[in-house]
Amino acid sequence: MIWVSVTISFFALRVVPYDAITAQLMEVGVSSEVIEVRRSALGLDLPLVLQYLHYLGGLVQGDLGVSLLNGLPVAELIVFNVYPTLELALSSLLIGCVLGVPLGMWGIAKRWDGVVGDRRLNVWLPYALPLRNFVIALILSVPGYWLGTILIWVFALELDWLPASGAGGLERLLLPAIVLGIGVAGGVATMSVVLVGDVLRQEYVRVAYGKGLSARSVTSKHVLRMILPGVVAHLNTQAVFLLGGTVITESVFSRSGLGRLLLDAAVRQDFPVVQGVVVWSSCMVLLANVVTTVMQTILDPRIRS
Protein backbone atom coordinates (compact mmCIF):
# COMPACT_ATOMS: atom_id res chain seq x y z
CA MET A 1 0.00 0.00 0.00
CA ILE A 2 2.78 2.43 0.87
CA TRP A 3 4.66 1.52 -2.30
CA VAL A 4 1.58 2.11 -4.49
CA SER A 5 0.91 5.47 -2.82
CA VAL A 6 4.52 6.58 -3.23
CA THR A 7 4.66 5.45 -6.85
CA ILE A 8 1.44 7.16 -7.89
CA SER A 9 2.34 10.41 -6.14
CA PHE A 10 5.88 10.39 -7.55
CA PHE A 11 4.87 10.11 -11.19
CA ALA A 12 1.70 12.21 -10.88
CA LEU A 13 3.67 15.15 -9.51
CA ARG A 14 6.06 14.98 -12.47
CA VAL A 15 3.23 15.57 -14.94
CA VAL A 16 3.29 19.32 -14.24
CA PRO A 17 5.77 21.21 -16.46
CA TYR A 18 7.79 22.88 -13.69
CA ASP A 19 9.21 22.05 -10.28
CA ALA A 20 9.70 24.30 -7.27
CA ILE A 21 13.29 25.18 -8.21
CA THR A 22 12.41 26.25 -11.76
CA ALA A 23 9.29 28.17 -10.72
CA GLN A 24 11.03 29.97 -7.85
CA LEU A 25 14.12 31.00 -9.80
CA MET A 26 12.18 32.07 -12.88
CA GLU A 27 10.14 34.46 -10.75
CA VAL A 28 13.27 36.38 -9.74
CA GLY A 29 14.69 36.47 -13.28
CA VAL A 30 17.49 33.90 -12.94
CA SER A 31 18.92 32.68 -16.24
CA SER A 32 18.09 29.21 -17.56
CA GLU A 33 21.75 28.14 -17.20
CA VAL A 34 21.75 28.83 -13.47
CA ILE A 35 18.43 27.00 -13.13
CA GLU A 36 19.84 23.93 -14.87
CA VAL A 37 22.92 23.93 -12.61
CA ARG A 38 20.68 24.06 -9.54
CA ARG A 39 18.41 21.28 -10.85
CA SER A 40 21.44 19.15 -11.71
CA ALA A 41 22.79 19.52 -8.17
CA LEU A 42 19.52 18.11 -6.83
CA GLY A 43 19.35 15.30 -9.40
CA LEU A 44 16.25 16.70 -11.10
CA ASP A 45 17.85 16.44 -14.55
CA LEU A 46 18.21 12.67 -14.34
CA PRO A 47 15.83 10.36 -16.22
CA LEU A 48 12.55 9.88 -14.40
CA VAL A 49 13.16 6.20 -13.72
CA LEU A 50 16.54 6.92 -12.11
CA GLN A 51 14.98 9.63 -9.94
CA TYR A 52 12.35 7.14 -8.86
CA LEU A 53 14.90 4.46 -7.99
CA HIS A 54 17.04 6.96 -6.05
CA TYR A 55 13.97 8.08 -4.10
CA LEU A 56 13.00 4.50 -3.24
CA GLY A 57 16.57 3.79 -2.14
CA GLY A 58 16.54 6.76 0.22
CA LEU A 59 13.05 5.88 1.45
CA VAL A 60 14.16 2.40 2.48
CA GLN A 61 16.90 4.03 4.57
CA GLY A 62 14.43 6.47 6.14
CA ASP A 63 15.49 9.44 4.02
CA LEU A 64 12.48 11.41 2.73
CA GLY A 65 14.65 13.93 0.93
CA VAL A 66 14.89 17.69 1.39
CA SER A 67 12.53 20.51 0.51
CA LEU A 68 13.26 22.17 -2.81
CA LEU A 69 12.28 25.55 -1.37
CA ASN A 70 14.22 25.85 1.88
CA GLY A 71 16.56 22.84 1.88
CA LEU A 72 15.21 21.50 5.18
CA PRO A 73 14.82 17.73 5.58
CA VAL A 74 11.28 16.60 4.82
CA ALA A 75 11.25 14.38 7.91
CA GLU A 76 12.01 17.43 10.07
CA LEU A 77 9.15 19.40 8.50
CA ILE A 78 6.73 16.52 9.11
CA VAL A 79 7.77 16.11 12.75
CA PHE A 80 7.35 19.85 13.31
CA ASN A 81 3.80 19.83 11.88
CA VAL A 82 2.51 16.42 12.94
CA TYR A 83 1.39 17.25 16.49
CA PRO A 84 -1.17 19.97 15.57
CA THR A 85 -2.69 17.67 12.95
CA LEU A 86 -2.91 14.66 15.27
CA GLU A 87 -4.39 16.87 17.99
CA LEU A 88 -7.04 18.15 15.57
CA ALA A 89 -7.79 14.70 14.11
CA LEU A 90 -8.20 12.93 17.47
CA SER A 91 -10.36 15.76 18.82
CA SER A 92 -12.61 15.63 15.78
CA LEU A 93 -12.95 11.84 16.07
CA LEU A 94 -14.04 12.23 19.68
CA ILE A 95 -16.59 14.89 18.76
CA GLY A 96 -17.79 12.77 15.85
CA CYS A 97 -18.42 9.77 18.10
CA VAL A 98 -20.12 11.80 20.83
CA LEU A 99 -22.48 13.39 18.31
CA GLY A 100 -22.81 10.66 15.68
CA VAL A 101 -23.70 7.58 17.74
CA PRO A 102 -26.59 9.19 19.71
CA LEU A 103 -27.86 10.79 16.50
CA GLY A 104 -27.84 7.45 14.68
CA MET A 105 -29.65 5.75 17.58
CA TRP A 106 -32.23 8.51 17.91
CA GLY A 107 -35.73 7.07 17.86
CA ILE A 108 -34.82 3.37 17.83
CA ALA A 109 -37.57 2.63 20.35
CA LYS A 110 -40.02 3.12 17.48
CA ARG A 111 -41.78 -0.03 16.28
CA TRP A 112 -39.44 -1.72 13.84
CA ASP A 113 -40.19 -5.07 12.23
CA GLY A 114 -42.45 -6.08 15.09
CA VAL A 115 -40.14 -4.86 17.86
CA VAL A 116 -42.12 -2.54 20.13
CA GLY A 117 -40.39 -0.23 22.56
CA ASP A 118 -41.76 2.13 25.15
CA ARG A 119 -45.36 2.80 24.08
CA ARG A 120 -45.36 6.24 25.70
CA LEU A 121 -42.93 7.40 23.04
CA ASN A 122 -45.11 6.38 20.12
CA VAL A 123 -46.82 9.79 20.05
CA TRP A 124 -43.76 11.71 18.89
CA LEU A 125 -41.49 9.00 17.50
CA PRO A 126 -43.14 8.92 14.04
CA TYR A 127 -41.77 12.46 13.63
CA ALA A 128 -38.39 11.70 15.23
CA LEU A 129 -37.01 9.47 12.48
CA PRO A 130 -37.71 11.88 9.58
CA LEU A 131 -36.19 14.69 11.64
CA ARG A 132 -33.14 12.56 12.40
CA ASN A 133 -32.69 11.70 8.72
CA PHE A 134 -32.99 15.39 7.81
CA VAL A 135 -30.33 16.35 10.36
CA ILE A 136 -27.96 13.64 9.08
CA ALA A 137 -28.47 14.72 5.47
CA LEU A 138 -27.87 18.34 6.44
CA ILE A 139 -24.63 17.46 8.24
CA LEU A 140 -23.35 15.48 5.26
CA SER A 141 -24.22 18.30 2.86
CA VAL A 142 -22.53 21.22 4.64
CA PRO A 143 -19.06 22.02 3.20
CA GLY A 144 -16.34 22.27 5.82
CA TYR A 145 -14.98 25.61 4.60
CA TRP A 146 -18.49 27.16 4.74
CA LEU A 147 -19.16 25.82 8.24
CA GLY A 148 -15.76 27.03 9.40
CA THR A 149 -16.41 30.51 8.04
CA ILE A 150 -19.82 30.68 9.74
CA LEU A 151 -18.37 29.54 13.09
CA ILE A 152 -15.63 32.17 12.88
CA TRP A 153 -18.19 34.86 12.09
CA VAL A 154 -20.54 33.86 14.93
CA PHE A 155 -18.21 32.83 17.77
CA ALA A 156 -15.12 34.93 16.99
CA LEU A 157 -16.44 38.12 15.39
CA GLU A 158 -19.98 38.55 16.70
CA LEU A 159 -19.82 36.94 20.16
CA ASP A 160 -16.05 37.21 20.70
CA TRP A 161 -16.02 33.96 22.66
CA LEU A 162 -13.22 32.14 20.84
CA PRO A 163 -10.19 33.14 18.76
CA ALA A 164 -10.64 32.97 15.01
CA SER A 165 -7.32 31.41 14.04
CA GLY A 166 -3.98 30.05 15.07
CA ALA A 167 -2.71 27.11 17.11
CA GLY A 168 -2.37 26.83 20.84
CA GLY A 169 -4.63 25.87 23.72
CA LEU A 170 -8.10 24.40 23.84
CA GLU A 171 -9.77 27.69 22.92
CA ARG A 172 -7.96 27.70 19.55
CA LEU A 173 -8.61 23.99 18.95
CA LEU A 174 -12.34 24.01 19.62
CA LEU A 175 -13.69 25.63 16.44
CA PRO A 176 -11.62 23.63 13.90
CA ALA A 177 -12.28 20.42 15.85
CA ILE A 178 -16.03 21.10 15.72
CA VAL A 179 -15.87 21.66 11.96
CA LEU A 180 -14.13 18.34 11.34
CA GLY A 181 -16.06 16.56 14.09
CA ILE A 182 -19.44 17.45 12.60
CA GLY A 183 -18.32 16.00 9.28
CA VAL A 184 -17.25 12.79 11.02
CA ALA A 185 -20.52 12.71 12.98
CA GLY A 186 -22.55 12.56 9.78
CA GLY A 187 -20.77 9.42 8.61
CA VAL A 188 -20.90 7.83 12.06
CA ALA A 189 -24.62 8.56 12.36
CA THR A 190 -25.33 7.05 8.94
CA MET A 191 -23.42 3.90 9.82
CA SER A 192 -25.14 3.72 13.22
CA VAL A 193 -28.56 3.82 11.55
CA VAL A 194 -27.67 0.83 9.38
CA LEU A 195 -26.14 -1.13 12.26
CA VAL A 196 -29.07 -0.41 14.59
CA GLY A 197 -31.48 -1.65 11.94
CA ASP A 198 -29.61 -4.96 11.73
CA VAL A 199 -29.40 -5.38 15.51
CA LEU A 200 -33.10 -4.66 16.09
CA ARG A 201 -33.99 -7.55 13.81
CA GLN A 202 -32.06 -10.06 15.94
CA GLU A 203 -34.00 -12.56 18.03
CA TYR A 204 -32.29 -11.69 21.32
CA VAL A 205 -33.55 -8.11 20.99
CA ARG A 206 -37.09 -9.35 20.47
CA VAL A 207 -36.69 -11.59 23.51
CA ALA A 208 -35.42 -8.66 25.59
CA TYR A 209 -38.49 -6.61 24.65
CA GLY A 210 -40.68 -9.64 25.28
CA LYS A 211 -39.35 -9.88 28.83
CA GLY A 212 -40.64 -6.37 29.47
CA LEU A 213 -37.32 -4.52 29.42
CA SER A 214 -37.59 -0.82 28.69
CA ALA A 215 -36.34 0.67 25.44
CA ARG A 216 -33.54 2.43 27.35
CA SER A 217 -32.37 -0.83 28.91
CA VAL A 218 -32.40 -2.69 25.60
CA THR A 219 -30.55 0.17 23.94
CA SER A 220 -27.77 0.37 26.51
CA LYS A 221 -27.30 -3.34 27.21
CA HIS A 222 -27.83 -4.88 23.78
CA VAL A 223 -28.03 -2.47 20.86
CA LEU A 224 -25.19 -0.07 21.75
CA ARG A 225 -22.80 -2.89 22.62
CA MET A 226 -23.41 -4.66 19.32
CA ILE A 227 -22.98 -1.63 17.06
CA LEU A 228 -19.70 -0.44 18.61
CA PRO A 229 -17.44 -2.78 16.56
CA GLY A 230 -19.06 -1.52 13.37
CA VAL A 231 -18.69 2.09 14.45
CA VAL A 232 -15.01 1.52 15.21
CA ALA A 233 -14.52 0.00 11.75
CA HIS A 234 -16.21 3.00 10.17
CA LEU A 235 -13.97 5.41 12.08
CA ASN A 236 -11.04 3.74 10.37
CA THR A 237 -12.39 4.91 7.02
CA GLN A 238 -12.51 8.47 8.34
CA ALA A 239 -8.70 8.64 8.20
CA VAL A 240 -8.78 9.64 4.53
CA PHE A 241 -11.57 12.15 5.18
CA LEU A 242 -9.64 13.70 8.06
CA LEU A 243 -6.52 14.09 5.92
CA GLY A 244 -8.48 15.99 3.27
CA GLY A 245 -10.47 17.84 5.90
CA THR A 246 -7.40 19.10 7.74
CA VAL A 247 -6.10 20.67 4.52
CA ILE A 248 -9.20 22.88 4.31
CA THR A 249 -9.71 23.38 8.04
CA GLU A 250 -6.11 24.32 8.80
CA SER A 251 -6.19 26.81 5.93
CA VAL A 252 -9.48 28.38 7.06
CA PHE A 253 -8.31 28.70 10.67
CA SER A 254 -4.67 29.53 9.80
CA ARG A 255 -3.35 26.59 11.82
CA SER A 256 -0.01 24.94 11.29
CA GLY A 257 -0.15 21.24 10.50
CA LEU A 258 0.41 18.60 7.86
CA GLY A 259 -2.68 19.62 5.92
CA ARG A 260 -1.46 23.14 5.40
CA LEU A 261 2.09 21.90 4.78
CA LEU A 262 0.74 19.61 2.06
CA LEU A 263 -1.30 22.38 0.46
CA ASP A 264 1.59 24.85 0.39
CA ALA A 265 3.97 22.22 -0.99
CA ALA A 266 1.51 21.20 -3.71
CA VAL A 267 0.87 24.80 -4.78
CA ARG A 268 4.60 25.54 -4.89
CA GLN A 269 5.43 22.19 -6.57
CA ASP A 270 7.72 21.11 -3.75
CA PHE A 271 7.69 17.42 -4.72
CA PRO A 272 9.70 15.90 -1.85
CA VAL A 273 7.45 17.45 0.80
CA VAL A 274 4.27 16.23 -0.92
CA GLN A 275 5.72 12.73 -1.25
CA GLY A 276 6.83 12.75 2.39
CA VAL A 277 3.32 13.63 3.58
CA VAL A 278 1.92 10.86 1.35
CA VAL A 279 4.30 8.33 2.93
CA TRP A 280 3.36 9.48 6.44
CA SER A 281 -0.35 9.33 5.62
CA SER A 282 -0.04 5.81 4.23
CA CYS A 283 1.72 4.66 7.40
CA MET A 284 -1.00 6.26 9.54
CA VAL A 285 -3.72 4.47 7.55
CA LEU A 286 -1.98 1.14 8.07
CA LEU A 287 -1.57 1.88 11.77
CA ALA A 288 -5.27 2.77 11.98
CA ASN A 289 -6.11 -0.59 10.39
CA VAL A 290 -4.11 -2.42 13.06
CA VAL A 291 -5.68 -0.41 15.91
CA THR A 292 -9.16 -1.02 14.47
CA THR A 293 -8.59 -4.76 14.30
CA VAL A 294 -7.40 -4.87 17.91
CA MET A 295 -10.34 -2.79 19.15
CA GLN A 296 -12.86 -4.91 17.25
CA THR A 297 -11.36 -8.02 18.81
CA ILE A 298 -11.75 -6.51 22.27
CA LEU A 299 -15.31 -5.26 21.72
CA ASP A 300 -16.74 -8.25 19.84
CA PRO A 301 -16.37 -11.67 21.52
CA ARG A 302 -17.44 -13.37 18.27
CA ILE A 303 -14.21 -12.22 16.62
CA ARG A 304 -12.13 -13.54 19.52
CA SER A 305 -13.77 -16.95 19.30
Buried (B, 14 or more C-beta within 10 A) or exposed (E): EBEEBBEEBBEEBBEEEEBBBBBBBEEEEBEEEEBBEBBEEBEBEBEEEEBBEBBBEEBEEEBBBBBBBEEEBBBEBBEBBBEBBBBBBEBBBEBBBEBBBBBBBBBBBBEBEEBBBBEEBEEEBEEBBEEBBEBBEEBBEBEBBEBBEEBBEEBBEEEEEBBBBEBEEEEBBBBBBBBBBBBBBBBBBBBBBEBBEEBBEBEEBBEBBEEEBEBEBBBEEBBBEBBBBBBBBBBBEBBEBBBEBBBBBBBBBEBBBBBBBBBBBBEBBBBBBBBBBBBBBBEBBEEBBEEBBEBBEEBBEEEEE
